[in-house]
Amino acid sequence: MAVPKRRKSKSKSSMRWAHEAIDVPNLRPCPNCGAYGLPHRVCPSCMQYKGKQVRLKKAVVTEA
């Protein structure tokens, strides 16, 4: 099994972890309803994609 010859420095370890920061999600407004959501996905509030109705919203059933 391969074993590293020398210990990796703190600088090299930090360089390896530099790209792992958490970014702010890229949200964009829906052209139909204006709600914010991820690009290239169905709008979570109106269920439309590219101006077409893709899915129907689930109805909430309340028992009285």
TILUM-658063 format. One record per residue: residue in one letter; z, y, x of N, C-alpha, C in turn. Coordinates in steps of 0.02 Angstrom, whole numbers, plus 32768, in hexadecimal, padded with zeros to 4 digits. Layout:
<rs>
   rest    nup   nnorth   neast   caup   canorth   caeast    cup   cnorth   ceast
      a      Z        Y       X      Z         Y        X      Z        Y       X
...
</rs>
This chain:
<rs>
   rest    nup   nnorth   neast   caup   canorth   caeast    cup   cnorth   ceast
      m   8000     7FC5    802A   8000      8000     8000   8000     803E    802C
      a   7FDA     8071    8018   7FD5      80AE     8040   8014     80D8    8038
      v   802B     80F4    8070   8066      811E     8071   8054     815F    8094
      p   8069     8199    807A   8059      81D8     809C   8079     81DB    80E1
      k   8053     81F6    8110   806C      81F9     8155   80A0     8231    815C
      r   8095     8268    8139   80C4      82A0     813E   80D9     82B7    80F8
      r   8113     82D7    80F6   812D      82F2     80B7   8102     832D    80A0
      k   80F6     8332    805F   80CF      836A     8044   80FC     83A8    8040
      s   80E4     83E0    8059   810C      841D     805A   8116     843A    8015
      k   8148     8467    800D   8155      8488     7FCD   8118     84B0    7FB7
      s   80F7     84CE    7FE7   80BB      84F7     7FD8   8084     84CC    7FBA
      k   8078     8492    7FD7   8043      8466     7FBD   8056     844A    7F78
      s   8096     843A    7F6E   80AC      8422     7F2D   80A3     8458    7EF8
      s   80B4     8496    7F09   80AD      84CE     7EDA   8063     84D9    7EC9
      m   8037     84D2    7EFA   7FF0      84D9     7EED   7FD7     84A5    7EBD
      r   7FF2     8468    7EC2   7FDF      8433     7E95   7FF6     8441    7E4E
      w   8030     8460    7E46   804C      846E     7E03   8033     84B0    7DE7
      a   800D     84D6    7E0B   7FFA      851A     7DF6   7FD2     851B    7DB5
      h   7FAA     84E9    7DA8   7F7F      84E9     7D6D   7FA1     84CC    7D2F
      e   7FE0     84B7    7D34   8002      8496     7CFD   8029     84C5    7CCF
      a   801E     8507    7CD6   8042      8537     7CAC   802A     8532    7C64
      i   8057     853F    7C35   8045      853D     7BEE   8024     8580    7BDC
      d   7FEA     857C    7BBD   7FC5      85B8     7BAA   7FD0     85C7    7B60
      v   7FC0     8604    7B4D   7FC1      8618     7B07   7F85     85F8    7AE6
      p   7F8C     85D9    7AAA   7F52      85BA     7A8A   7F1E     85EE    7A77
      n   7EDE     85DC    7A7D   7EA7      8608     7A6E   7E99     8607    7A23
      l   7EB9     8634    79FE   7EB1      8636     79B6   7E7C     8669    79A2
      r   7E58     865B    796D   7E25      868A     7954   7E2B     868C    7908
      p   7E1B     86C6    78E9   7E20      86CC     78A1   7DE8     86A6    787D
      c   7DF8     8688    7844   7DC6      8666     781B   7D99     869A    77FA
      p   7D57     8692    77FC   7D2B      86C4     77DC   7D32     86C4    7790
      n   7D4B     868E    7772   7D52      868A     772A   7D93     86A9    7711
      c   7DCC     8691    772B   7E0C      86A7     7710   7E34     86D3    7740
      g   7E23     86D4    7780   7E46      86FF     77B0   7E82     86DF    77D1
      a   7E92     86A1    77BF   7ECB      867F     77DF   7EB8     866B    7826
      y   7EE8     866C    7853   7EDB      865B     7898   7EDE     8610    78A3
      g   7EAF     85F5    78CB   7EAD      85AE     78DB   7E87     85A3    791B
      l   7E84     8565    7931   7E60      8554     796E   7E15     8557    7963
      p   7DEE     856C    7996   7DA6      8570     798E   7D87     852A    7989
      h   7D4E     8525    7967   7D27      84E8     795F   7D4E     84B2    793A
      r   7D7A     84C6    790C   7DA0      8497     78E3   7DA3     84B1    789C
      v   7DB2     8485    786E   7DB8      8498     7828   7DF3     84C8    7820
      c   7DEA     84FC    77F7   7E1F      852D     77EA   7E58     850A    77C6
      p   7E96     8510    77DE   7ECE      84ED     77BF   7EE0     8507    7779
      s   7ECD     8545    7769   7EE1      855F     7728   7EAC     8557    76F2
      c   7E6C     8562    7703   7E38      855D     76CF   7E0C     8520    76D6
      m   7E15     84F8    770B   7DF0      84B9     7716   7DA4     84C3    7719
      q   7D8E     84FA    7738   7D47      8506     7740   7D35     8506    778A
      y   7CF6     84F3    7798   7CDC      84F4     77DC   7C94     850C    77D9
      k   7C85     8541    77FD   7C43      8560     77FE   7C2A     8571    77B8
      g   7C57     858A    778E   7C45      85A1     774C   7C3D     856A    7718
      k   7C4C     852C    772A   7C46      84F4     76FB   7C89     84D5    76ED
      q   7C95     84C0    76AE   7CD3      849F     769C   7CD1     8458    76B8
      v   7CFE     8449    76E6   7CFE      8408     7707   7D2D     83D8    76E4
      r   7D69     83EE    76D4   7D9B      83C5     76B3   7DBB     83EC    767B
      l   7DD8     83C9    764D   7DFF      83E9     7618   7E48     83ED    762F
      k   7E6A     8423    761C   7EB0      8429     762D   7ED8     83F6    7605
      k   7F0C     83DB    7624   7F37      83AB     7602   7F62     83D0    75D0
      a   7F65     83B7    7593   7F8D      83D5     755F   7FD6     83BF    7568
      v   8003     83EE    7561   804A      83E0     7565   8063     83CE    751F
      v   807E     8392    7518   8095      837B     74D7   80E0     8385    74D5
      t   80F8     83AB    74A2   813F      83B5     7499   8154     8393    7458
      e   8187     836B    745C   819E      8348     7420   81D4     8372    73FF
      a   81CD     837A    73BD   81FC      83A4     7399   822D     837A    7372
</rs>
